[in-house]
Amino acid sequence: MESIAMLVLVCFLLSSIFQITNGADKITATQSIKEGSSIVSAGGSFELGFFSPKNSKNRYLGIWYKKIASGTVVWVANKDTPLNDSSGIFQLSGNGILSLLYDGNKTVWSSNSTKQGTNPVAQLLDTGNFVVRNDDEKKVGKYIWQSFDYPGNTLLPGMKYGISMVTGINRGLTSWKSDNDPSDGEFTNILDPNGVPQFYLRKGSVIRFRSGPWNGLRFSGMPNLKPNPIYTYDFVCNEKEIYYTYKLISNSVVSRLVLDLNGHLQRFTWIDRTKGWNFYLSAQMDDCDRYATCGPYGTCNINNSPACGCLEGFVPKSKEDYNSGDWSHGCERKTSLGCIEGEGFRKYSSIKLPDTVFSWYNMTMDLKECEQKCLKNCSCTAYANMDIRNGGSGCILWFKELIDIRQYADSGQDIYIRMASSDLEEYRSSKGKTEIMYIALPVVALVVALIGLSILWYYLLKKRQTPELKRDETDGSKNPIDHARHSLRLTIAAFHNAWILYKEGKSLELVIDRLHEESCNIPQVLRSIQVALLCVQNNPQDRPNMSYVVLMLSSDIPLEEPKEPGFFTNRDLIDSDSMSTIREKSTTLNRLTITMLEAR
């Protein structure tokens, strides 16, 4: 009996040594985790153990939220090799290798670390990171192995989302195959270090979304990545590593970034009141985020219909396909480049920078140096600042067709695209006409406003004098014309002044006080006044519509001679001082036509 009691005691002691007790946050080389046992991070935020997804009998070793959202898994060890029973044992070897065994000694998963440890421990941190370190190593980050280097579909705060140039590990996200199957799904989102680093979201091998390069504030293709009350973020790019990371501002907030089953990179925050995850934002915003949807040199603007169009100075490669809604062939230059004298650059603003896979960058050059470097290289197609902060710095050069460009309303950045000299001349000419429009349109507005206000003044004056005119029909002792002659003279002089000056070839006197002759195009100003008079002709059918007004102001097409404005009356009505002449004309005055200015 004594020998039996001793055997039971020994078994109990061995069991307490080799199997971890629930609630601990680490295991040693002499301990293991089996079905029914787990470890919990020191702060109680995360738990590591065996689980089965909903509607599945397969068993996996994973990490999930402990305090909140019990069942929300953030990492899976054997995601591609599930267990079909409860025989799994998770253990740490003496040299720091993690292994998941089944049926006693068959390995289904291991950490395969190249580093060797002495007296190692495997610990679950309160960040959700499961690390292997030497027991006497207290320095944060000095790990033999860590789960943060091998993310699944979830990016947690503090993770380095990118590539280590030292180890070669590229930490990307991979979607689950389904809600009950954590094996690799169709979608991946991984950093590409070629050219200027950027993230590509792929479905299989096909690119679906591109983040664009980091511009100092955010990724060029993610304008919704902005300072917010939930988290801060950063992008690190040096010779040792390139990665994106984020940190929660408050410890009371729980947030995670997930690549879902449909390939959407989305952020969720935990709402304690509703006990559920709340959608916060998505990397992809709309159809213009589909990679290269408008083809080379095409630009996507979600506010246009259709959304795709060519950059100014470019034309569709296939007009027939473009008009039918097939934009995949994109656009091409009106004039091919020849690396000859006269080529230069045209500025395009508020855009998502093109794909940078075939690009070169320098972090210290300024924009002028960048331009000169691009101009000297016949293969260089465009350049831009790398960092848009503090007026801009750094340099990016492109060497292939520009693809995956979109237009933003209130964000994006500038790019300078190489153009043939003939296309640059055309651009400068149209730009000059646009600048003239900024002068011409206010002149037109001034003339039309002057005329319109004069008409209104006359109309109100006439309305006020109508009772007096009626009284005069029965009382010949009062003459309203005598009473109003001076006011009427000034009124009509004001609204017919533009017409008289035009007929006398003195139109510039109408606005000369508002112009600086050395800084404007006098012929264009005179042309603008003529256009304004065309807009107020007596017959509405003679007046141009607004689209034709724009055409007249922005081109050199011949202009018609304006006909008499609708408000104009014969000059002798104003110039005559004869009472009898005014009385003779009074009937005509009462039938004066008031013209309302309306665009056709």
FENKA-V165980 format. One record per backbone hydrogen bond with DSSP energy under -1.0 kcal/mol. NH is the residue of the N-H (numbers start at 1). CO is the residue of the C=O. Records with the same first field share a line. If there is no record, write none. Layout:
NH: CO / CO
//
This chain:
5: 1
6: 2
7: 3
8: 4
9: 5
10: 6
11: 7
12: 8
13: 9
14: 10
15: 11
16: 12
17: 13
18: 14
19: 15
20: 32
24: 21
27: 122
31: 28
32: 18
33: 90
37: 34
39: 48
40: 24
41: 46
44: 41
47: 64
48: 39
49: 62
51: 60
56: 53
59: 83
60: 51
62: 49
63: 75
64: 47
65: 72
66: 45
72: 69
73: 71
74: 63
75: 63
77: 61
83: 59
89: 101
90: 33
91: 99
93: 97
96: 93
99: 91
100: 109
101: 89
102: 106
105: 103
106: 102
108: 100
109: 100
111: 98
117: 95
121: 133
122: 27
123: 131
124: 25
125: 129
128: 125
131: 123
132: 145
133: 121
135: 119
137: 134
142: 139
143: 141
144: 132
145: 132
147: 130
149: 146
150: 147
155: 257
158: 246
159: 156
161: 244
162: 160
163: 242
164: 169
165: 240
168: 164
171: 162
172: 170
173: 189
174: 152
175: 187
177: 181 / 183
178: 181
181: 178
185: 175
188: 202
189: 173
190: 200
192: 198
196: 356
198: 192
200: 190
201: 209
202: 188
203: 206
204: 186
206: 203
208: 201
209: 201
211: 199
215: 218
220: 213
221: 211
222: 219
225: 222
226: 224
232: 247
234: 245
236: 243
238: 241
242: 163
243: 236
244: 161
245: 234
247: 232
249: 230
253: 250
256: 268
257: 155
258: 266
259: 153
260: 264
263: 260
266: 258
267: 281
268: 256
269: 278
270: 254
271: 276
275: 271
276: 271
278: 269
280: 267
281: 267
283: 265
289: 286
290: 287
291: 208
293: 290
295: 292
297: 402
298: 295
299: 309
300: 405
301: 307
304: 301
309: 299
311: 297
314: 311
315: 332
317: 330
322: 318
323: 319
324: 320
325: 322
326: 321
330: 327
331: 296
332: 315
334: 313
343: 340
344: 419
346: 417
348: 415
351: 413
352: 406
355: 403
360: 397
362: 395
370: 366
371: 367
372: 368
373: 369
374: 370
375: 371
376: 372
380: 377
381: 398
383: 416
384: 396
386: 393
387: 393
388: 215
392: 389
393: 387
394: 365
395: 362
396: 384
397: 360
398: 382
399: 358
407: 300
408: 350
413: 351
415: 348
416: 383
417: 346
418: 381
419: 344
424: 420
425: 421
426: 422
427: 423
428: 424
429: 425
430: 426
431: 427
432: 428
433: 429
434: 430
435: 431
436: 432
437: 433
438: 434
440: 436
441: 437
443: 439
444: 440
445: 441
446: 442
447: 443
448: 444
449: 445
450: 446
451: 447
452: 448
453: 449
454: 450
455: 451
456: 452
457: 453
458: 454
459: 455
460: 456
461: 457
462: 458
463: 459
464: 460
465: 461
469: 465
470: 466
471: 467
472: 468
474: 471
475: 471
478: 475
483: 479
484: 480
485: 481
488: 484
489: 485
490: 486
491: 487
492: 488
493: 489
494: 490
495: 491
496: 492
500: 496
501: 497
502: 498
503: 499
504: 500
505: 502
506: 501
509: 506
510: 507
511: 508
512: 508
514: 511
519: 516
525: 521
526: 522
527: 523
528: 524
529: 525
530: 526
531: 527
532: 528
533: 529
534: 530
535: 531
538: 564
542: 539
549: 545
550: 546
551: 547
552: 548
553: 549
554: 550
566: 536
568: 565
573: 570
574: 571
575: 571
576: 572
582: 578
583: 579
584: 580
585: 581
589: 585
590: 586
591: 588
592: 589
//
